[in-house]
Each structure stands twice: as C-alpha cells, then as structure tokens.
Amino acid sequence: MKHDIVVIGTALARDLRRLIGQQYNLIAVNSTSAALAALKKSQISTVLVDHFSSPTFRLEAVGELKAAYPDLNVISVGVPDTCDTESDTAVCERLACPLDRDVLIERLQQVRVQKSAHIEPDRYGHMVGRNPAMLKVFATVKKVADAECAVLICGEHGTGKELVARRLHFESFRRNHPFIAVSCGALAPTLLESELFGHERGAFTGAYQTNKGRFERAGKGTIFLDEVADIVPALQAKLLRALQEREFEKVGGNHSQKITARLIAATNKNLEVAVKENLFREDLYYRLNVINIFLPPLRCRGEDIPLLTDYFLKKYGKTCGREGISVSDETMRIFEQYRWPGNVRELEYQIWRTICLCDSDIIKPEDLSLGIRGALKDRRRVIINREVGEISLPEAVESVEKRMIYRALKKTNYVKAKAARLLGITERMLTYKIQKRNIEMNG
C-alpha cells in the first residue's frame, strides 16, 4: 500500500518524483489551504515544504500545519545547516539541497514504520510539567536528542530518569532502533559484565552458549545504564575503555566489536562525592557527564502536582474503566502538602491504587492510603499541635518560615525581588533566609 505525501511546491514535487519514483503518492499543492484540504481527505503522515519559496510563506505554512496537526511530520527541503528563521525551529526535519535520495527514502520509511506501528507517546515517555526547572529539562532534551555525546541524568528515585532517557531516544534519529535499559544495581558485578558485553561459550561455569550483551543488542539504538554509581571499580575500568575506544570484547573472547549505540546513564547518587571518596572513577565520570540533566524532586515542583494528577487520572481512569473520575479540592490540597518521598512514581501509584478502590467518581481524603494520611497528620502535628517540650519554638518557626518562603517563590516564579515584597522583607534578607534554611531554588 502506497503512502500519501503532500508536497508544497510543484518544482519540489517534480524533483521528488524523479528521486523516489512510484513508491509514494505525491500530492502536489501550491498553498497551505490546499495542503490542509488534502490532509482532511487522506491519512497523510508527512508534508514537505519547499525552502526556496518566500520566507513569509514558509513561516505561515509550517505554523498553520503544525497548529492543525501537531503530530504531523513537516520536512523543510533546502534549509541550510544553520537555522536562521523562526520556521526552521518548528519543522521536524531539515534536508539540504541537492537532495540525497538515500537520506530522503530512509526518513520517509522511518515515518511509515512509526505510523504503521501506531506508536503512542506514552510508550516513549509522556513528560508533564510547567515548573521552570522541568521546562529547562524539556528544552535540553530537544537540543541534545540527536547529539552523539553521552548524557547523565541525575535525580532521586521516582523522578522519571528513565522516562527522560526514553524521550531522548524517541526524539532522536535512533528512534527506530532498540532502546536497551540496564539496571546496574540489580545485578552482581560478574553478571553485569556479561550482561553489558556478552560472553563466549565456556567463558565461565554455566556459559553453555555464546550470548550477545546489551551493547551488541542495542545496535544503532540507545543503551541506558540506570544506577550507574553501583558499578564496581573493576568494571568501571572496562566500561571506560569501551566508551573511549568505541569497541569491546565479550567475556572470554578476544575479538573486538564496535559500539554503535548511544549511551545514556542515570544515577540517584552524587557522583562528585563518589569520585572524592574513590568509589567512582573520575575519568569515567567526565566521560559520562558530557551533558547533565537534573530532575528536581516532586516536592520542589508544587505547580506540577495538579497537572500530573490530571494526567494520571485520565490514564488510569481509562485503563480501569473509570473515565471521568476526579479528585476533590481537599484531596488536591493534601497532594500539594504531602512531601512525596517516592516522587512522581509514588503519586502515579497512589492515583492508580485509589482509582481501583474508590467507590465514587470523586476521590476524597478518606480514599487515600493510610501512609499519606498518616504522614500528613504527623507533619501537621509537628508544626502545630505538639505540646511544649516536644518541639522547640525555633523549630516550629523554621518550619512555618520555610513553607511561606516556598509558597512566595512559587507564586512569583522564583523571582526573589517579588517574593521578598510579598513576604514583607528585603531581598537581601530573603537571600539570607534561603541560604540559611537550605531552600532549593528552581528558577
């Protein structure tokens, strides 16, 4: 079955017919309105726009097409390597002239595979948030998705490190190749070496056949090393050599194999401290930390909690046959006050659990797990209800002060001058209190 492609520009359509022959149905149009009309009639996955048309037309065409069909693949043909127009940042792909037939066909085939497989965004990681720090994460993912350099993702358990790694993979040209994840902390050192690099038959007791390692299985895709800080020093040395030389040998083997996969690593530990304590190789740290992405804990992303709650309600409401289920205002206040030590993962599982057990279409505080209700009561008791002698006055003042500063900072988008005015203190005093109370700044 041929796939339809809309081409804006008759001259471009003529060139494409010469290059790709009859493999695709090319629908040639000369205006954005004609392209939109064609999109309404057919299941079209790709639109190619002629760069050599006027800049104004190019900007309007890309903007209107993406506004009407956000998931549409728009390819601007003839755009130079350096992007100098606003429209260049909106296209999914840029192909230089003269067109390379193999590059063009490979890109169109990638789109065909994606559409025929009905790939959903959730499979690769649907990132949700409007917190300033998370917006920086989203922007960084876009910038470095196609980069060949290593990426190190840092953050507490449950903040979504693998989600970001999968998104990096999906946004890159490697999206149609494997994404291979390895939990380095879940395997014994001897098993981890074999898992990463593979082994030859007879390499050790129980090695009855030759096995491919994760690097080999990843091929031209992405290999994701989670909990990379748990790799023992001896294996760190072998990993460093493999990354530097872009080749490795299987356990028990003597033939080198090339590494073609991209490496993304993640850790919930401070690797700089591990380096200082001689627990992690400094040279490997720098090799992994070319691009650093930090994911803030959920307790520092208060404005994202309603967004995430709504997302998980829709996701699991559909899965559990409870579409339309919501949370009460009081429940949302509890979500915003709770510290979420398990971060986004804990919020996700809490909502999933509650949807399964809740009897009504509105989730109330009594529907939440005892752990959340108990932790919140304990926290309130510490701050407000303790008897004299159970908590000191300075401790109670500090707790209330930190909460007020956090709220003021979030309300003013982390602009200290505005937050200080809101609190009725000077900016200098606010800066002092932020440092003294060890308050995290996300702006």
C-alpha positions in Angstrom: 0.0 0.0 0.0 1.4 3.4 -1.0 1.6 6.2 1.5 0.4 9.7 0.5 2.8 12.6 0.9 1.8 16.3 0.5 4.4 18.4 -1.3 4.0 22.2 -1.2 5.7 23.4 -4.4 5.4 22.0 -7.9 9.1 22.2 -8.6 9.9 20.2 -5.5 7.2 17.6 -6.4 8.8 17.2 -9.8 12.2 16.6 -8.2 10.8 14.1 -5.7 9.0 12.1 -8.4 12.4 11.8 -10.2 14.1 10.6 -7.0 11.6 8.2 -5.4 9.6 7.1 -8.4 6.3 5.4 -7.7 7.0 4.4 -4.0 4.7 7.1 -2.7 1.7 9.0 -3.9 2.9 12.6 -4.1 0.1 15.2 -3.8 1.5 18.5 -5.2 -0.1 21.8 -3.9 0.9 25.4 -4.0 -0.8 26.8 -0.9 -1.3 26.0 2.8 -5.0 25.9 2.4 -4.7 23.2 -0.4 -2.3 21.2 1.9 -4.8 21.4 4.8 -7.6 20.3 2.4 -5.6 17.3 1.3 -4.8 16.4 5.0 -8.5 16.2 5.7 -9.2 13.8 2.9 -6.3 11.3 3.4 -4.3 9.7 6.1 -1.1 11.7 5.4 1.9 11.4 7.7 4.3 13.8 6.0 4.3 17.2 4.4 7.4 18.5 2.5 7.8 22.3 2.2 10.0 24.0 -0.4 12.6 26.1 1.3 13.1 28.2 -1.8 9.6 29.7 -1.6 9.3 33.0 0.2 10.2 33.2 3.9 6.8 34.6 4.8 5.0 31.7 3.0 7.3 29.1 4.7 6.7 30.5 8.1 2.9 30.6 7.6 2.8 27.1 6.1 4.7 25.4 8.9 2.9 27.3 11.6 -0.6 26.6 10.3 0.2 22.9 9.5 1.7 22.2 13.0 -1.2 24.1 14.7 -3.8 22.0 12.9 -1.9 18.7 13.1 0.7 18.8 16.0 1.9 15.2 15.3 2.4 15.8 11.6 6.0 15.3 10.2 6.9 18.5 8.4 10.1 18.4 6.4 11.6 21.6 5.0 13.7 20.8 1.9 16.6 23.0 1.1 17.2 24.5 4.6 20.9 25.3 5.1 22.7 23.8 8.1 22.4 27.0 10.2 18.8 27.8 11.1 18.1 31.5 10.5 14.3 31.7 10.5 11.6 31.1 13.1 10.0 28.5 10.9 13.2 26.4 10.9 12.7 25.7 14.6 9.2 24.4 14.0 10.0 21.7 11.4 10.6 18.1 12.4 13.3 17.6 9.8 15.6 19.7 7.6 17.0 18.3 4.4 19.6 20.2 2.4 19.7 20.5 -1.4 20.7 18.8 -3.6 18.5 16.1 -2.1 20.2 12.8 -1.2 17.9 10.0 -2.4 19.0 7.5 0.3 18.6 10.0 3.1 15.2 11.1 1.9 13.9 7.5 1.5 15.3 6.5 4.9 13.5 9.4 6.6 10.2 8.6 4.8 10.5 4.9 5.7 11.0 5.9 9.4 7.8 7.8 9.3 6.0 4.9 7.6 7.2 2.5 10.4 6.1 4.9 13.1 2.6 5.3 11.6 2.0 1.7 10.8 3.0 0.6 14.3 0.6 3.2 15.9 3.3 4.3 18.3 1.9 6.2 21.2 3.8 8.9 23.1 3.3 7.1 26.4 5.4 4.2 25.1 8.4 6.6 25.0 7.6 8.7 28.0 5.0 11.5 28.3 6.7 14.2 30.2 4.3 16.6 32.1 5.2 19.8 33.8 5.4 23.6 33.8 7.9 24.1 36.7 10.8 26.2 35.4 13.3 23.5 36.1 11.3 21.0 34.2 10.8 23.4 31.3 14.6 23.5 31.1 14.7 19.7 31.0 12.3 19.6 28.1 14.3 22.2 26.2 17.6 20.3 26.8 16.0 17.1 25.6 15.1 18.8 22.3 18.5 20.3 21.9 20.6 17.2 22.6 18.4 14.4 21.3 20.4 14.0 18.1 23.8 14.7 19.7 26.3 11.8 19.8 27.6 12.7 23.2 26.8 10.8 26.4 24.1 12.1 28.7 24.0 11.8 32.5 20.5 12.1 34.1 20.6 12.9 37.9 17.7 12.8 40.4 16.1 11.0 43.2 14.3 7.7 42.9 11.0 8.1 41.1 11.7 11.5 39.4 11.4 10.0 35.9 15.0 9.4 34.8 14.2 6.5 32.5 11.3 8.5 31.1 13.7 11.2 30.1 16.1 8.7 28.6 13.3 7.1 26.5 12.2 10.6 25.4 15.8 11.4 24.3 15.8 8.2 22.3 12.4 8.8 20.7 13.3 12.4 19.8 16.5 11.2 18.1 17.2 9.7 14.7 17.8 6.4 16.6 14.1 6.1 17.4 13.5 3.1 15.1 16.4 1.2 16.7 16.4 -0.6 20.1 16.2 1.1 23.4 18.0 -1.2 25.9 17.8 -0.5 29.6 20.1 -2.0 32.2 19.7 -1.7 36.0 23.3 -1.8 37.1 22.4 -2.0 40.8 20.2 -5.1 40.3 22.9 -7.4 39.0 26.0 -8.9 40.7 29.3 -7.5 39.2 30.1 -10.7 37.3 26.7 -10.9 35.8 26.6 -7.2 34.9 29.8 -7.5 32.9 28.3 -10.4 30.9 25.0 -8.6 30.5 26.8 -5.5 29.1 29.4 -7.1 26.9 28.1 -10.6 26.3 30.1 -13.8 26.8 31.6 -16.6 24.7 30.7 -20.3 25.2 32.7 -21.7 28.1 33.7 -18.3 29.5 32.6 -19.3 32.9 30.6 -22.1 34.7 27.2 -22.3 33.1 28.1 -20.5 29.9 26.8 -23.2 27.6 26.4 -20.9 24.6 27.6 -17.6 23.2 25.4 -14.7 24.3 25.0 -11.2 23.0 25.5 -8.4 25.5 23.3 -5.3 25.8 25.8 -3.1 23.8 25.6 -5.5 20.9 21.8 -5.9 21.2 21.4 -2.1 21.2 22.9 -1.9 17.8 22.4 1.6 16.4 19.9 2.5 19.1 20.4 3.6 22.7 21.7 1.8 25.8 20.5 3.2 29.1 22.6 2.4 32.2 20.5 3.1 35.3 22.0 3.3 38.8 25.4 3.7 37.1 27.0 4.6 40.5 26.6 1.0 41.6 29.1 -0.4 39.0 32.2 -1.7 40.8 35.6 -0.1 40.1 36.9 -3.1 38.1 34.0 -3.0 35.7 34.2 0.8 35.6 37.6 0.5 34.0 36.4 -1.9 31.3 33.4 0.4 30.6 35.6 3.4 30.3 37.9 1.7 27.8 34.8 0.5 25.8 33.4 4.1 25.7 36.7 5.7 24.8 37.6 3.2 22.1 34.0 2.6 20.9 34.7 -1.1 21.0 34.6 -4.1 23.5 35.3 -7.7 23.9 32.9 -10.3 25.2 33.8 -12.1 28.4 36.1 -14.9 27.5 36.6 -13.6 24.0 39.5 -12.0 22.1 37.8 -10.3 19.2 36.8 -6.6 19.4 33.3 -5.5 18.4 32.4 -1.9 17.5 29.9 0.1 19.7 27.3 1.9 17.5 24.8 2.7 20.3 24.4 6.0 22.1 25.0 5.9 25.9 22.7 7.5 28.4 23.4 7.0 32.1 21.4 7.8 35.3 22.1 8.0 39.0 20.3 9.0 42.2 23.6 9.5 43.9 26.0 12.4 43.9 28.8 11.1 41.6 31.1 14.1 42.5 31.1 12.9 46.1 31.6 9.3 45.0 34.7 10.4 43.0 36.1 12.2 46.0 35.6 9.1 48.1 37.3 7.0 45.5 34.1 5.0 44.9 33.8 6.1 41.2 36.4 6.8 38.6 36.9 10.4 37.9 37.7 9.8 34.2 34.6 7.7 33.8 32.5 10.4 35.5 33.7 13.0 33.0 33.1 10.6 30.1 29.5 10.1 31.2 28.8 13.6 32.2 29.1 15.4 28.9 25.5 16.6 29.0 24.0 16.7 32.5 20.2 16.7 33.1 18.9 17.2 36.6 15.4 16.2 37.6 14.1 18.0 40.7 12.1 16.1 43.3 8.3 16.4 43.2 8.3 18.3 46.5 10.0 21.2 44.6 7.5 21.0 41.7 4.3 22.0 43.5 2.8 23.6 40.4 3.1 20.3 38.5 1.2 18.2 41.0 -2.3 19.2 39.6 -1.0 18.6 36.1 0.4 15.2 36.9 -2.7 14.3 38.9 -4.9 15.1 36.0 -2.7 13.1 33.6 -2.7 10.0 35.8 -6.4 10.3 36.5 -7.1 10.2 32.7 -4.5 7.5 32.1 -5.7 5.0 34.8 -9.3 6.1 34.6 -9.3 4.8 31.0 -7.3 1.7 31.9 -9.6 0.8 34.9 -12.9 1.7 33.1 -13.4 4.7 35.4 -13.2 7.6 32.9 -14.3 10.9 34.3 -13.1 10.2 37.9 -11.6 13.2 39.6 -10.2 14.4 43.0 -11.9 16.7 45.5 -10.4 20.1 46.3 -9.4 18.8 49.8 -7.7 15.8 48.3 -5.7 18.1 45.9 -4.7 20.2 48.9 -3.4 17.0 50.6 -1.4 16.1 47.4 0.1 19.6 47.4 1.1 19.4 51.1 2.5 15.9 51.1 6.2 15.5 50.6 6.1 12.6 48.1 9.4 10.8 49.1 8.8 8.4 46.2 8.3 11.4 43.9 6.3 11.1 40.6 6.3 7.3 40.8 4.6 7.4 44.2 2.0 9.9 43.0 1.3 7.7 40.0 0.8 4.5 42.0 -1.2 6.3 44.6 -3.7 7.5 42.0 -3.8 4.1 40.3 -4.5 2.3 43.6 -7.1 4.8 44.6 -9.0 4.6 41.3 -9.1 0.8 41.7 -10.5 1.0 45.2 -12.6 4.2 45.3 -16.4 3.7 45.3 -17.4 7.1 44.0 -16.4 9.2 41.0 -14.7 11.8 43.3 -11.6 10.7 45.2 -11.9 12.1 48.8 -9.2 12.2 51.5 -10.6 9.0 53.2 -9.9 7.1 49.9 -6.2 7.8 50.1 -3.7 5.3 51.6 -3.1 5.3 55.3 0.6 6.1 54.6 -0.2 9.5 53.1 -2.9 10.5 55.6 -0.7 9.4 58.5 2.4 11.2 57.2 0.5 14.4 56.7 -1.1 14.2 60.1 2.3 13.6 61.7 3.7 16.6 59.8 0.9 18.9 60.9 1.3 17.7 64.4 5.0 18.5 64.4 4.3 22.0 63.1 1.1 22.9 65.0 -0.1 20.5 67.7 2.9 19.4 69.7 3.0 20.2 73.3 5.6 22.5 74.8 8.8 20.4 75.2 8.1 18.1 72.3 9.3 20.7 69.7 11.2 23.9 70.3 9.9 27.3 69.3 12.7 27.9 66.8 12.0 24.6 65.1 8.3 25.5 64.7 9.2 28.9 63.4 11.6 27.5 60.9 9.1 25.0 59.6 6.4 27.8 59.1 9.0 30.2 57.6 10.3 27.7 55.1 6.7 26.9 53.9 5.9 30.6 53.5 9.1 31.2 51.5 8.5 28.2 49.2 4.9 29.5 48.5 6.1 33.0 47.8 8.8 31.8 45.5 6.5 29.6 43.6 3.8 32.3 43.3 6.4 34.7 41.8 8.0 32.2 39.5 11.1 32.2 41.7 11.8 36.0 41.3 13.4 36.9 44.6 12.6 40.6 44.5 8.9 39.9 44.0 8.9 37.1 46.6 10.5 39.4 49.1 7.9 42.1 48.6 5.2 39.5 49.0 6.7 38.4 52.3 7.3 42.0 53.5 11.1 41.6 53.8 14.0 42.9 51.9 15.5 40.9 49.0 18.8 40.7 51.0 17.0 39.2 54.0 15.2 36.7 51.7 18.5 35.6 50.2 20.0 35.1 53.7 17.0 33.0 54.7 17.1 30.9 51.6 20.7 30.1 52.3 20.2 29.5 56.0 17.2 27.3 55.5 18.8 25.4 52.6 15.8 26.1 50.4 16.1 24.8 46.8 15.7 27.4 44.0 14.1 26.2 40.8 14.1 29.4 38.8 
